[in-house]
Amino acid sequence: MKVRAKRRDNETTEKLMNRFKKQTQHLRLVDLVRRKKHWRQAPSKRQIRIAALIKDKYRKQRRKDLQYQ
């Protein structure tokens, strides 16, 4: 996952930096680095199940609200 941005002919440094930023955003490198910055314990099966139930609850509520609009 290397990101290289060589300066093209008649390209300003601002455009070069913007191109580099777009490449890193496209590869989601910033998110990956931020996630790996601090160690997090993997969620247990119970935590995964509870999170799924909560997500399902909110999803049903959103669908219900959209029907009445």
Secondary structure, DSSP 8 states (H G I E B T S, - for coil): --------TT--HHHHHHHHHHHHHHHTHHHHHHHHHS------HHHHHHHHHHHHHHHHHHHHHHHT-
